[in-house]
Amino acid sequence: MAAPVAESSTMYSVSIIGASGYSGAELTRLLLHHPKVDLQELYAYSQAGKRVSDIYPSLSCNKVYKPYNGECESDIYFLALPHGEALQLVPPLLAAGKTVIDLSGDFRLKSRDEHEQFYKQLKSPGSVMTYGMAELFRDEIIRAKAISNPGCFATSIILGVAPLFTCRESEIKVRAINCTSTSGISGAGRSNKTELSFSEMSENMRAYKVGVHQHIPEIMQALGTSATSPSFDFTFTPMIGSLVRGIYSILNVQLEGPADAERIKERYREFYEQAPFVRLRDTMTEVRHVAYTNFCDIHIAHATPGGSLVIVTAIDNLLKGAAGQAVQNMNLMLGLDETTGLSF
């Protein structure tokens, strides 16, 4: 576990822009019960004028969704909007000195070319914020005023292989990674698209955006390479399955030399020793082990003398893949213990 942090009695005002979607609702639930924040305003365009409890009865919150018109009254702003919208809203908030955590992909990629290639959207130079994966970039997050929260698929994959990329070159060298990740339907947001309806998705599973998913360059960037000129072969098959929440990733890794399971496990234990939300499991993990939590479970499933390694990870896409990780980042930025408000 991470060392305890001496916490002050300061309370912080927080607002959410894009509060009526699934990630926004999870943020609302977490922040309503967070001991160090006062949830001030909930902004939502499509649901403006409606009470939170009318849309999400389980939240028991009587706040009313409002349209966002550029207000800068809170200390902290979370943005849980579709890709492209935060690009216009974040700069004025930063100019006003606010702490910002964006859950979209607008500020994740350092390469404008890769952003435009994978997101099909233009963005101005310098539209990059600190990448908010605490297990890899804790010190940078602590110093930051603005965070780009990681994507859900990216979180499940990066955490599953990151320890392999921090070894000395003579120890472990990755030659290829082949990922197959299945997400719950909530990963597509509160959509009324026919292909996401119950009749289409019940007892069903399908792949999509094979080789072109927007999380590919994010994954490669976090692992120290790029999508356009990678230092190892990488393939990613995202899938959507008939479960509401969760991401289950099977990571097939090919190493340059033999894959020793015990040696690999020891490396993972050392790497995540100070990571309170990563659990290394000796037995196979499942989505239900992590549902409604901020944990990422990792299981080293198989290793061969030929260098083949199979790693399985599981996360809740709405928590560790979105809202929970965002609150974890906020805690670090405020000097709080990163687990504050996240012990379910």
N, C-alpha and C positions, 0 to 999 in steps of 0.2 A: 504494500500500500504506500501511496505517496505520504511524505512527511506532513503532519498537521500544520495548518496555516493559522497564525494569530489573526483573528477576525475582529473588525471594528463594529461599532453599533450603528454605523451609517446605513440609512435606507436609501434606495435608489428608485426613481420613477422610471417606469418602462412602458413603452407602447409597441403595438404590433401592427405593421402595415401588411395587409393581406391575411387578416386573421380568420377568415371564414373557411379557408381550405382545410384539408386534413392536417397538414403540418402546422398551420396557424392555430387550429383547434388544440393540437397537442401542446403547442407553446402556451396557449391560454391556460390549459389545465396545469402545466408545470409551474407557471409563474404565479397563478392564483395561490399556490401553496408554498411558494418560495419564501423563506424567512427573512430575506434581505431586500426584497423588492416590493414596490407598490405598483400593481398593474393599473395604468392610468387610462389609456385609450386603446380601442380596438377598431382599426380601420379596415373596411371592406367595401369595394365598389358594388358588386352584384347584390350583396345582402344589406346594404345600407338602410337603416331605419328599423331593422329587425333586432329583436333581443337574441343574445347568444343562446339562451335556454330554449328559444323557439327552434333553432337550427340544431343544437346539440343539447338535448334535455339532460344528458348525464352530467353536464358541467355545472348545473345549478347556478348559473351566472346571469344576473339581470342587467348586465351592461348592454348597451345598444351599439351595434356596428355603425360607424360613420364613414362618409367618404373622406379620403385624405386630400387636403388642400394645401399642403406645404407646411403644416404646423411643426414647430421645433421646440416644444415645451418640455418634453421628457428628457431624462438623462441618457436613456438607452433606447435605441430603436432596433427591433427585429423586422426584417423584410422577408416575407414568405410569398413572393409573387412569381408569376410565370417568367421564364427567361426573357430578358430584354427590357423589362419595365424598371428594374432597379437602377439601370445605367443612368437614368434621368433623375431619379429621386435621391440617390446617395450623395452626390457632390454637395448640394445645399446643406444636408445634414452634417457632413464633415466640416464644411465651412463654418457652421454654427457651433462647432466644438463637441458634437454629440458622439457617443459611442455607438457604433453601427455593427450589426451582425446580419449578413445577407445570406439567405438560404438558396438563392438561385445560382446559376452558373456564370453570371455576368462578369464576375471579378476573379474567377479562379485561375484562368490561364494567362501566363506571362506572354505567350506568343499571340499577337493579333491575328496572324495568318491562320494559326490552328483554331482560334476562336471562330473566325469567320468561316473556316472550312467545315467545322463540326457543328456549330450552332446556327450557321446560315444567317448571321447577323453582324453588322458592322459595329465597331466600338472604337472610341477615341484612344490615342496613346496614353499610357499611364493608368488605364482602368484595371488595375490589379490591386488586390488587398491581401493581407497576410492569410495564408492557407491554414484553416482552423482544425488541424488534426493534432490533438494534444499529445498523443503517443509519439509523434515524430517531431513536432515543432513547438513544444511547450514554452521555451524561453521566448520565442518570437511572439507567441500569443500573449504572454504576460505583458510584453512591452507595447502591444498594438492598441490602436484606437478603433480600428476597423478590421473586421474578419470576414473572409469568404468561407462559408461553411461547406465542408466536403459533400459530394454527391453520395447517394445511398449505395449504388453498386460499387463506386470507387472506394468507399469506406470498407466494404466487406472484402474487397480484393487487396487493397493496399495493406491493410492490417494483416492479412493472411500471408503476405510474402515479404513485407518490409525487413524482417530480421535477416533475410538472405542477402540483402543489398548493403548491409552495414558491416559485413565481415571483411577481413583483409583478403585481398585478391587471391592469395595463395590458399585460403581456407575453403571458401565456397564461391563458385562462379556460376551464375544462371545463364543457360544457353537459350531456353525457350520457356514460355508460359502459355498454357491454353486454359482459358477460363470459361466455365459455363455457370451462369448465375440466374436463379429463378426468383422473381419478385412477386409479392402479393399485388393484387389489383389496386390497392390504395396508392401504390407508387405512381400511378397515372393521374392522381388527383381526383377531385370531385367532378368527374366528367360524365356527361350523358351520352357519350358515344355508343353507338350500337354494339361495336365489337367488344366493349367492356361490360355489357349488360350481363345479368345473371344467366339468361338463356344461352348466351354465346360462350361464357367462360366457365360455367359449372361443368365439372368433370372434364376440363379441357386445359391444354397447355400449348403455347406456341412461342417460337423464336421471333425476334424482330430486330431491326437495325444491326444486323450482323456485320461486323467490320467497320461500321460507321457511327456507332453510338457516341454521344457527346462526352461520355466519361472516359473514353480511351485516352485522349491527350492529358486529361487530369491525372489518370493513373500513372502514365509514363513520366509526367513532370515530377510527381511526388517520389518516383523511384530513381530520379536523377538522369532521365534521358528524355527523348521527344518522340512524338508519334510519327513525325516525318522522316527522322533518321535514328531509329532506335538502336540501342546497343545490344539488344537481344530480340529474338522473335516473339511476337505477342499476338495472340488471337483471343477475341472476346465474343462469346455468344450470349447475349442477354435474352432471358425468357420471361414470360408472364404466366403464372399458374393460378389455379383456382383456390387461392387462399387470400384472405383479406390483407394481412400484414406479414412482413418478414422477408428476408432475403437469405437464400441458401446458395452458397458458392462452392463449386468443386474446382480446385486449382491444381491442374496437372503441370508440374514443373520438371524441366529437364536440366540437370546440372552437368557441368563439364566433367566432374569426377564422380566417384561412388557416393550414393546417398546413404549415410548412416543415420538411422532413425533416432538413436539415443543422443548422438552428437547434435542433430538438428533440434531435438526437443530441449536440450540444455541451452542451446543458443537462444531459443524462443523464451525460455524461462528467464534468462539474464536480460534479454531485451525488454521484456514487459514486466520486470520486477516492480517498477514504480508506476505501473499503469492500472489504476483501480477498476477500470471498466473492460479490461481484457482478461478473459479466463481461458487458460489452457486446459483442455479436457483430455483425459486418458482414454475415454470411451467416446463413441460417435456422438456428435452434437446434433440437435434437431432445432427446428424453428421454434417449437413450443418452449424450449429451454430459455429462449431470450425474448419471447413476445412480451410486450408491455414493460420492457426494461431497457437500460442504456448499455447493456453488455454486448461485447463481441466475443463469441465463443470460437475457439480455434482447436482443431484436432488434427494432429499429424497422423494420417490414416495409413500410409504405406510408403515404403522406401526400398529401393533395390540397389544391388551392386552396380548396375548399369547407369545409375544416376537419375532414375525416375523417382519422383516424389509426388505424393497426392496429399493435399491439404484441404480440409473442409472448414468453412466458416459459416456462422449464422449470426444475423443481427435482426433487430426490429427496424424496418426501413423508416418508420415514422419517428423513432426515438434516436437510437444510435446513428441512424442514417439521416436524421434531420433535426427535429426539435430538441431531443435529449442532448445531442452533441453540441447544438447551439447554446444551450444553457450551461453545459460543461465549459464551453469557451468563455461565456460571460463570467462565470465564476473565476476563472483564471485571470481574466482582464481586470476584475475588481479586487483581486488579492484574496479571494475566498478559497476555501478548500474546494477542489473541483467537483466533489461529490455532493455539495450542498444542494438540497432540493431534489436530488436524483436517487435517493435511497428508497425504493418502492417496497 
